[in-house]
Amino acid sequence: MKVSVDQTKGIRRIALEGRLDAAGAQAAESEFNAAVDAGPKVIVDSTQVPFIASLGIRMPVAASQSQAKAGGKLVLAGPDEMTLRILSTTGIDPHVPVRATVDEALALF
């Protein structure tokens, strides 16, 4: 799992690349959490994540809750159809704003 971070107009974009399964989540978690904690406006770009498991879903959900408690916001951008179904089935989707593209996510800020 590769994590890259950039910033545009005060909004931090965390791009994930690779499988977000147990091994991917473990490999990315500390870098991901540090990037989330560095600012109140965060987009998690999942367009290059071909698979997400329950441990992988936990990362953006926990980060979104943490951001909300601190007065910030986290938006998940670009999840595939399977991830959208998992978010909906587990009832998580109302707690994490989701947009189809990074540009749509940027529009929420």
C-alpha positions in Angstrom: 0.0 0.0 0.0 1.4 3.3 -1.1 0.4 6.6 0.6 1.1 10.0 -0.9 0.0 13.4 0.4 -0.4 16.7 -1.3 -2.3 19.9 -0.5 -4.4 22.3 -2.6 -6.1 25.4 -1.3 -5.7 24.2 2.3 -7.2 20.8 1.6 -5.0 17.8 2.2 -5.4 15.0 -0.3 -4.2 11.5 0.9 -3.9 9.2 -2.2 -3.9 5.5 -1.5 -2.6 3.0 -4.0 -2.9 -0.7 -3.7 -5.0 -3.2 -1.8 -6.4 -2.0 1.4 -6.6 -5.4 3.0 -5.2 -6.3 6.4 -1.6 -6.1 5.3 -2.2 -2.9 3.3 -4.0 -1.2 6.2 -1.2 -2.2 8.6 1.4 -0.8 6.2 -0.4 2.5 5.6 -2.0 3.2 9.0 0.6 5.3 10.7 1.4 7.4 7.7 -2.3 7.8 6.9 -3.2 8.8 10.5 -0.3 11.4 10.6 -1.5 12.9 7.3 -5.1 13.1 8.6 -4.1 14.6 11.9 -2.1 17.4 10.1 -5.1 19.3 9.0 -8.8 19.8 9.4 -9.8 19.4 5.7 -9.0 16.0 4.2 -9.8 14.1 1.1 -9.0 10.4 0.9 -8.4 9.5 -2.7 -9.2 5.8 -3.2 -9.3 5.8 -7.0 -6.3 3.5 -7.1 -7.5 1.0 -4.4 -8.7 -2.1 -6.2 -9.8 -3.9 -3.0 -10.8 -2.8 0.4 -11.4 -5.1 3.4 -13.0 -4.4 6.8 -9.7 -3.2 8.3 -9.3 -0.9 5.3 -12.7 0.6 5.8 -12.0 1.2 9.4 -9.2 3.7 8.5 -11.3 6.4 6.8 -14.2 5.8 9.1 -12.1 6.4 12.3 -10.4 9.3 10.6 -13.7 10.9 9.6 -15.0 10.6 13.2 -11.8 12.1 14.5 -12.0 15.0 12.1 -15.7 15.6 12.9 -15.0 15.7 16.7 -12.2 18.3 16.0 -14.4 20.4 13.8 -12.8 19.2 10.6 -14.1 17.2 7.7 -12.9 14.1 5.8 -14.4 13.0 2.4 -13.7 9.7 0.7 -13.3 10.2 -3.1 -13.4 7.6 -5.9 -14.3 4.4 -4.2 -15.2 1.5 -6.5 -18.6 -0.1 -6.7 -17.7 -2.9 -4.3 -16.5 -0.4 -1.7 -19.7 1.6 -2.0 -21.8 -1.5 -1.5 -19.8 -2.4 1.6 -20.2 1.1 3.0 -23.9 1.0 2.4 -24.4 -2.5 3.7 -22.5 -1.8 6.9 -24.4 1.4 7.5 -21.2 3.5 7.5 -22.0 5.6 4.4 -24.0 8.3 6.4 -20.9 8.9 8.6 -18.3 9.3 5.9 -19.1 11.7 3.0 -18.4 10.0 -0.3 -17.9 11.5 -3.7 -17.2 9.8 -7.1 -14.2 12.0 -7.9 -11.6 14.2 -6.1 -13.1 17.3 -7.9 -16.5 16.5 -6.4 -14.9 16.0 -3.0 -13.1 19.4 -3.3 -16.5 21.0 -3.9 -17.6 20.1 -0.4 -15.1 22.4 1.2 
